[in-house]
């Protein structure tokens, strides 16, 4: 630690209710965390190279919906911090959502294993450590991994998020928006990717082109790019993430029979090599909650705390419109009782407009091995309030499980910056074994609701249907009579252009088949709850 932290003995004071004297600066810091209402315990204050267990660092429970940031270099303990906070939220009746990138957060459902390291940490910070498991549900995107499948329909995912997943430019994104607008108006349900391809094929045909003339049209070149992007997307195995039954994000808001909040763990290990996909899907979950939840104002406790891991992936290559939507969602979702914590390596990974709304900060160690690292370190220090610490020196010297903390106090004002030795999680610090995890998933009451994919009639079937349901087509009749098999199935474009529904739509320019869907900031939509 630097000389700025070291105070002579004459400046020490007796901490109220404590058996030992604390340096004056340490006592001032500790007093900033002496909350009277319900709070989460993070750990003990560090000052002058010592851990001071009588000075506890805490976060007021009502302030958890004011958003936050957990940052730090790889291997500094961010995941354990998420686990520690999630446990205490659950214990106080608050549901939690965790994105499990590495597949090691499933242990939150099992009691921790005592050992010398855990016992030593608990003694250092005056923690009464009790091995405890917490109620949890396990999910997996599209069913890839150990968990209940999480799917979205293309309609509800919306054009803005889908454009980011497909890596479309601004012009292509706007054209995709026109396609969604048309499908909404005409009652063409975009359930999965083949539905979207069918609608694009129709709108770029000679007959269908007139349908979009009144609202700007769709160029053949742009439609071709969108179709090729969709094809490549499906070829990478992404189609399973879109379809029905669509996941109801209201499932994240549940509590267990004993009153504890349920921890929803979304396993992403199977898709961690597809960052554009999973980061955008996380944003869909958050946007869906924003779209559907009622206003609650400043509640005594959050209705949900949502941890957004690998947050930098969400902001990489994002358009200005996309960033504006994120900023607006984060700003407004607080009044709906949802707290959002972004988890990343440095604060500079988060745009300044979003960072300005993250009042609760847990900053683990940073490295300063390269000029870029040093620049990031200086930028991080500037994001903190004035401090009695030499933060540049402190942030590079923190050990695993230590962090620099500042949160919003009970009146909403920032607390003093506090170097903190964090408590140990009471649940298992590692993954639950695969068979036990699978059993927990299958025994969930949600499993029967979401496990089996359903392919109902939607835009693709409407556009390609030219005969009564259940009737045999010409090729099927020939095969039944022993005739040679027909030529290969026509392409989606050929099926759409040759269908009866296509001809019907081409004759009904401007006809409203269905009520247009109302969309939110991200273009997401809901037709339930």
C-alpha positions in Angstrom: 0.0 0.0 0.0 1.1 3.6 -0.5 2.1 6.1 2.1 -1.2 7.9 1.6 -2.9 5.0 3.5 -0.5 4.8 6.4 -1.4 7.0 9.3 0.6 7.6 12.5 -0.8 6.1 15.8 -1.9 9.5 17.0 -4.6 9.7 14.4 -6.4 6.5 15.4 -9.9 6.5 17.0 -11.9 3.9 18.8 -14.6 2.4 16.5 -18.0 2.4 18.2 -18.9 -1.1 19.4 -15.5 -2.4 18.4 -12.7 -3.9 20.5 -9.9 -2.3 18.6 -8.9 1.1 17.3 -9.2 1.9 13.7 -7.2 4.6 11.8 -9.2 7.7 11.4 -9.5 7.4 7.6 -10.5 3.7 7.9 -13.2 4.7 10.5 -14.5 7.4 8.2 -14.8 4.8 5.3 -16.4 2.2 7.6 -19.0 4.8 8.8 -20.2 5.2 5.2 -21.3 1.5 5.2 -23.1 1.5 8.6 -26.5 1.0 7.1 -29.6 0.5 9.3 -31.8 -1.3 6.9 -31.4 -4.7 5.1 -28.1 -5.0 3.3 -25.8 -7.5 1.6 -22.5 -8.2 3.3 -19.5 -8.1 0.9 -16.6 -8.4 3.2 -14.2 -6.5 5.5 -12.3 -3.2 5.0 -8.6 -3.3 4.1 -6.3 -0.5 5.2 -2.6 -0.2 5.5 -2.1 -3.8 4.3 -4.4 -5.2 7.0 -7.9 -6.7 7.0 -10.1 -4.9 9.5 -13.0 -7.3 10.2 -14.8 -4.9 12.5 -15.3 -2.6 9.5 -17.9 -4.4 7.3 -18.5 -3.3 3.7 -22.1 -3.7 2.6 -24.7 -2.8 -0.1 -28.2 -1.6 0.9 -30.8 -4.0 -0.5 -33.1 -1.3 -1.9 -30.1 0.1 -3.9 -29.6 -3.2 -5.8 -32.0 -2.0 -8.5 -29.8 1.0 -9.1 -27.5 -1.1 -11.3 -23.9 -1.9 -10.9 -20.6 -3.1 -12.4 -18.4 -6.0 -11.4 -15.0 -5.7 -13.2 -11.5 -7.1 -13.1 -8.9 -9.1 -15.0 -9.3 -12.8 -15.7 -8.7 -14.9 -12.6 -9.3 -12.2 -10.0 -12.5 -13.6 -8.6 -15.4 -11.9 -10.5 -17.3 -15.2 -10.7 -17.1 -15.8 -7.0 -18.3 -12.2 -6.4 -21.4 -12.9 -8.5 -22.0 -16.1 -6.5 -21.6 -14.3 -3.2 -24.0 -11.5 -4.1 -26.5 -14.0 -5.7 -26.6 -16.1 -2.6 -27.5 -13.2 -0.3 -30.1 -11.8 -2.7 -31.7 -15.3 -2.8 -31.6 -15.5 1.0 -33.5 -12.2 1.2 -36.2 -13.3 -1.2 -34.9 -11.6 -4.4 -34.8 -13.7 -7.6 -31.5 -13.6 -9.5 -30.5 -14.2 -13.1 -26.9 -15.4 -13.8 -25.3 -15.9 -17.2 -22.9 -18.8 -16.8 -20.2 -18.4 -19.4 -17.8 -21.0 -18.2 -20.3 -23.5 -16.8 -19.1 -23.3 -13.2 -22.0 -21.4 -11.5 -24.3 -24.5 -11.2 -22.7 -25.1 -7.8 -24.9 -22.4 -6.3 -27.5 -25.0 -5.9 -25.3 -27.2 -3.7 -23.8 -26.7 -0.3 -20.2 -25.6 -0.3 -17.3 -27.8 0.9 -15.4 -26.6 4.0 -11.6 -26.5 3.7 -8.7 -24.6 5.2 -8.9 -21.9 2.6 -12.6 -21.2 3.2 -12.2 -21.3 7.0 -9.2 -19.0 6.8 -11.1 -16.4 4.7 -14.2 -16.6 7.0 -12.0 -16.0 10.0 -10.3 -13.0 8.4 -13.5 -11.2 7.6 -15.6 -12.4 10.7 -18.0 -14.4 8.5 -20.1 -17.1 10.1 -19.7 -19.5 7.2 -22.3 -22.2 6.8 -22.4 -24.5 3.8 -25.7 -23.8 2.0 -27.3 -24.6 -1.3 -29.8 -22.2 -2.9 -32.9 -22.8 -5.0 -32.0 -22.8 -8.7 -33.3 -23.4 -12.2 -31.0 -24.3 -15.0 -31.4 -23.1 -18.6 -29.6 -23.5 -21.9 -30.0 -21.5 -25.1 -31.9 -23.6 -27.6 -31.3 -26.6 -25.3 -27.6 -26.7 -26.1 -26.1 -27.7 -22.8 -27.5 -28.8 -19.4 -30.7 -26.9 -19.0 -34.3 -26.2 -19.9 -34.3 -24.8 -23.5 -34.6 -21.1 -23.9 -36.1 -20.1 -27.3 -37.4 -16.9 -28.8 -39.7 -16.5 -31.8 -38.2 -14.4 -34.6 -41.2 -12.0 -34.2 -40.5 -11.2 -30.6 -36.7 -11.1 -31.0 -37.2 -8.2 -33.4 -35.3 -6.7 -36.2 -32.7 -4.6 -34.2 -31.4 -7.6 -32.2 -31.6 -9.9 -35.1 -29.6 -7.5 -37.3 -26.8 -7.4 -34.7 -26.7 -11.2 -34.6 -26.6 -11.4 -38.4 -24.0 -8.6 -38.5 -26.0 -6.4 -40.9 -25.1 -2.8 -41.6 -27.4 0.1 -41.0 -29.1 0.0 -44.4 -29.7 -3.8 -44.1 -31.0 -3.4 -40.6 -33.5 -0.8 -41.8 -34.6 -3.1 -44.6 -35.0 -5.9 -42.1 -37.2 -3.6 -40.0 -39.5 -3.1 -43.1 -39.8 -6.9 -43.4 -40.9 -7.3 -39.8 -43.3 -4.3 -40.2 -44.9 -6.0 -43.2 -45.2 -9.4 -41.4 -46.7 -7.7 -38.4 -49.3 -6.0 -40.5 -50.2 -9.1 -42.5 -50.5 -11.4 -39.5 -47.6 -13.5 -40.8 -46.1 -15.1 -37.7 -42.3 -15.2 -37.8 -41.8 -18.1 -35.4 -38.5 -19.5 -36.8 -35.9 -18.6 -39.4 -37.6 -20.4 -42.3 -40.6 -18.1 -41.7 -38.4 -15.1 -42.2 -36.8 -16.5 -45.3 -40.2 -17.2 -46.8 -41.4 -13.6 -46.2 -38.2 -12.1 -47.7 -38.6 -14.4 -50.7 -42.2 -13.3 -51.3 -41.3 -9.5 -50.9 -38.5 -9.7 -53.5 -40.7 -11.5 -56.1 -42.3 -9.6 -59.0 -45.8 -9.9 -57.4 -44.7 -9.2 -53.8 -42.4 -6.2 -54.6 -45.4 -3.9 -54.9 -46.4 -4.7 -51.3 -43.5 -2.6 -49.9 -43.5 0.2 -52.4 -45.6 2.4 -50.2 -43.1 2.2 -47.3 -39.7 2.3 -49.1 -39.4 -1.0 -50.9 -36.7 -3.7 -50.5 -33.8 -3.9 -53.0 -33.0 -7.3 -54.4 -29.3 -6.8 -53.4 -30.2 -6.1 -49.7 -32.7 -9.0 -49.6 -30.0 -11.2 -51.0 -27.6 -10.2 -48.3 -30.2 -10.9 -45.6 -31.0 -14.3 -47.1 -27.4 -15.3 -47.3 -26.8 -14.1 -43.7 -29.8 -16.2 -42.6 -28.5 -19.3 -44.5 -25.0 -18.9 -43.0 -26.5 -18.4 -39.6 -28.5 -21.6 -39.8 -25.5 -23.5 -41.2 -23.7 -22.7 -37.9 -26.4 -24.5 -36.0 -28.2 -21.3 -34.8 -31.7 -22.3 -35.9 -32.5 -24.1 -32.6 -32.5 -20.8 -30.7 -35.6 -19.6 -32.6 -39.0 -21.3 -32.3 -41.6 -22.3 -29.9 -42.5 -22.8 -27.1 -41.1 -19.3 -26.5 -39.6 -18.7 -23.1 -41.5 -16.5 -20.7 -39.0 -14.3 -18.9 -41.6 -14.0 -16.1 -40.1 -17.4 -15.0 -37.1 -15.5 -13.7 -39.2 -13.6 -11.1 -40.2 -16.6 -9.0 -39.4 -17.4 -5.4 -39.2 -20.9 -3.8 -41.7 -22.3 -1.3 -39.4 -21.2 1.6 -39.5 -17.6 0.4 -35.9 -17.5 -1.0 -35.5 -16.1 -4.5 -34.8 -18.6 -7.2 -31.5 -18.3 -9.0 -31.9 -18.7 -12.7 -28.6 -20.0 -14.2 -28.3 -19.8 -18.0 -25.5 -22.1 -19.1 -23.6 -20.6 -22.1 -20.5 -22.8 -22.2 -21.8 -24.6 -25.3 -22.1 -21.3 -27.2 -19.3 -19.3 -25.7 -17.6 -19.4 -29.2 -20.6 -17.5 -30.5 -20.4 -14.2 -28.6 -22.6 -12.2 -30.9 -25.4 -14.7 -30.4 -25.4 -15.2 -26.6 -24.7 -11.5 -25.7 -27.6 -10.4 -27.9 -29.9 -13.1 -26.5 -29.1 -11.8 -23.0 -30.2 -8.4 -24.2 -33.4 -9.9 -25.6 -34.2 -11.4 -22.1 -33.6 -8.0 -20.5 -35.6 -6.1 -23.2 -38.5 -8.6 -22.9 -38.6 -8.0 -19.1 -38.6 -4.2 -19.8 -41.4 -4.6 -22.3 -43.7 -6.5 -20.1 -43.1 -5.5 -16.4 -45.3 -2.8 -14.8 -43.9 0.3 -13.2 -43.2 -0.1 -9.4 -41.1 2.9 -8.6 -38.6 2.7 -5.8 -39.4 -0.6 -4.1 -38.0 -1.9 -0.8 -36.2 -4.6 -2.6 -35.6 -5.5 -6.3 -38.0 -7.8 -8.1 -35.0 -9.3 -9.9 -31.3 -8.7 -10.2 -29.9 -9.5 -13.6 -26.1 -10.2 -14.0 -25.0 -9.5 -17.6 -21.7 -11.4 -18.0 -19.1 -10.7 -20.7 -20.8 -7.3 -21.2 -18.2 -5.9 -23.6 -19.5 -8.4 -26.2 -22.8 -6.6 -26.3 -21.2 -3.2 -27.1 -18.6 -4.4 -29.6 -19.5 -3.2 -33.1 -22.9 -1.9 -31.9 -24.6 0.8 -33.9 -25.5 4.1 -32.3 -29.2 3.2 -32.4 -28.4 -0.1 -30.6 -26.4 1.7 -27.9 -29.1 4.3 -27.5 -31.6 1.5 -26.9 -29.4 -0.2 -24.3 -28.9 3.1 -22.5 -32.6 3.8 -22.5 -33.5 0.3 -21.3 -31.0 0.4 -18.4 -32.2 3.9 -17.4 -35.9 2.9 -17.4 -35.9 -0.7 -16.2 -34.9 0.4 -12.6 -38.5 1.8 -12.1 -39.8 -1.7 -13.0 -37.9 -3.3 -10.1 -35.0 -4.8 -12.1 -31.4 -4.2 -11.2 -28.7 -4.9 -13.8 -25.1 -5.7 -13.1 -22.7 -5.6 -16.0 -19.7 -8.0 -15.6 -16.6 -7.3 -17.7 -12.8 -6.6 -17.4 -12.6 -2.8 -17.2 -15.1 0.0 -16.9 -13.9 1.3 -20.3 -15.7 -1.7 -21.9 -19.0 -0.1 -21.1 -20.1 3.1 -22.9 -20.0 6.2 -20.7 -23.8 6.8 -20.9 -24.4 3.3 -19.5 -21.5 3.5 -17.0 -22.9 6.7 -15.6 -25.9 4.7 -14.4 -23.9 2.0 -12.6 -23.8 3.3 -9.0 -22.7 0.1 -7.4 -19.1 -0.9 -8.2 -17.0 -3.9 -7.4 -13.6 -3.6 -9.1 -11.2 -6.5 -8.9 -7.5 -6.3 -9.7 -6.3 -5.0 -13.1 -3.0 -5.8 -14.8 -0.6 -3.1 -16.1 1.8 -5.2 -18.3 1.4 -3.2 -21.5 0.8 0.5 -22.5 -2.8 -0.4 -23.3 -3.2 -2.0 -19.8 -1.7 1.2 -18.2 -4.1 3.4 -20.2 -7.0 1.2 -19.1 -5.9 1.4 -15.5 -5.7 5.2 -15.5 -9.1 5.4 -17.1 -10.6 3.1 -14.5 -9.2 5.2 -11.6 -10.9 8.3 -13.1 -14.3 6.6 -12.9 -14.1 6.4 -9.1 -15.0 9.1 -6.6 -12.1 10.9 -4.8 -10.4 8.3 -2.5 -8.0 8.2 0.4 -6.2 5.3 -1.4 -3.6 5.5 -4.2 -6.0 3.6 -6.5 -3.4 3.0 -9.3 -1.2 1.2 -6.9 -4.0 -0.5 -5.1 -5.8 -1.9 -8.2 -2.6 -3.6 -9.4 -1.8 -5.1 -6.0 -5.2 -6.6 -5.1 -5.2 -10.4 -4.5 -7.8 -12.9 -5.7 -11.0 -12.3 -3.8 -10.2 -8.7 -3.0 -11.8 -5.7 -4.7 -12.3 -1.9 -4.5 -15.9 -1.1 -3.7 -18.2 1.9 -3.8 -21.9 1.6 -3.7 -25.0 3.8 -3.3 -25.9 4.4 0.3 -29.4 4.3 1.7 -30.1 7.9 0.6 -28.7 7.3 -2.9 -25.3 9.0 -2.4 -22.0 7.2 -3.2 -20.2 5.6 -0.3 -16.4 6.1 0.2 -14.2 4.0 -1.9 -13.2 0.9 0.2 -10.6 -1.8 -0.5 -12.4 -5.0 0.6 -11.5 -8.5 1.4 -14.5 -10.4 0.1 -16.5 -13.1 1.9 -16.4 -16.7 0.7 -19.6 -18.0 -1.0 -21.4 -20.6 1.1 -22.5 -22.7 -1.9 -20.3 -25.0 -4.0 -17.5 -23.1 -5.7 -17.5 -25.2 -8.9 -19.9 -27.0 -11.2 -22.4 -29.6 -10.1 -21.7 -33.0 -11.8 -23.5 -33.5 -15.1 -25.8 -36.4 -14.1 -27.0 -34.5 -11.0 -27.5 -31.4 -13.1 -29.5 -33.3 -15.7 -31.7 -34.8 -13.0 -32.4 -31.3 -11.5 -33.4 -30.1 -15.0 -35.7 -33.0 -15.7 -37.4 -32.7 -12.3 -38.2 -29.0 -12.7 -41.9 -28.1 -13.2 -40.8 -26.0 -16.2 -39.2 -28.9 -18.1 -42.4 -30.2 -19.5 -43.4 -26.7 -20.6 -40.3 -25.9 -22.7 -38.4 -29.1 -23.4 -40.2 -30.2 -26.6 -40.0 -27.8 -29.6 -43.2 -27.2 -31.5 -43.5 -26.2 -35.1 -47.0 -24.8 -35.7 -48.5 -23.1 -38.7 -46.8 -19.8 -39.3 -45.6 -17.6 -42.1 -43.7 -20.4 -44.0 -46.7 -22.7 -44.0 -49.1 -19.9 -44.9 -47.0 -18.8 -47.8 -46.2 -22.3 -49.2 -49.6 -23.9 -48.5 -51.7 -24.5 -51.7 -53.9 -27.4 -50.6 -56.1 -28.4 -47.7 -54.3 -29.6 -44.6 -53.7 -33.4 -44.7 -54.2 -33.8 -48.5 -51.6 -35.6 -50.4 -49.7 -33.7 -53.0 -49.0 -34.9 -56.6 -45.5 -36.3 -55.6 -46.9 -38.2 -52.6 -49.6 -39.7 -54.8 -47.1 -40.9 -57.4 -44.9 -42.4 -54.7 -47.9 -44.2 -53.2 -48.7 -45.7 -56.7 -45.2 -47.0 -57.1 -44.1 -44.3 -59.5 -40.5 -43.0 -59.4 -39.7 -40.4 -56.8 -40.2 -36.8 -57.9 -37.4 -34.3 -58.5 -35.9 -32.6 -55.4 -38.0 -30.3 -53.2 -38.1 -26.8 -54.7 -36.3 -24.0 -52.9 -38.1 -21.7 -50.4 -38.3 -19.0 -53.1 -39.9 -21.4 -55.6 -42.3 -22.7 -53.1 -43.4 -19.3 -52.0 -43.8 -17.8 -55.5 -45.8 -20.9 -56.7 -48.1 -21.1 -53.7 -51.8 -20.2 -53.6 -51.3 -18.0 -50.5 -48.7 -16.1 -52.4 -51.1 -15.3 -55.2 -53.8 -14.4 -52.7 -51.4 -12.0 -50.9 -50.4 -10.5 -54.3 -54.0 -9.7 -55.0 -54.6 -8.1 -51.6 -52.2 -5.2 -51.6 -52.8 -3.0 -48.5 -55.2 -5.5 -46.9 -54.8 -5.8 -43.1 -54.8 -9.5 -42.3 -53.8 -9.2 -38.6 -53.4 -6.4 -36.1 -49.9 -4.9 -36.1 -47.7 -5.8 -33.2 -46.6 -3.0 -30.8 -42.8 -3.1 -30.5 -40.5 -1.7 -27.8 -37.2 0.1 -27.9 -35.3 -2.9 -29.4 -38.2 -3.8 -31.7 -39.0 -6.7 -29.4 -42.6 -7.8 -29.2 -44.9 -9.8 -27.0 -48.4 -11.2 -27.5 -48.8 -12.8 -24.1 -48.9 -11.8 -20.4 
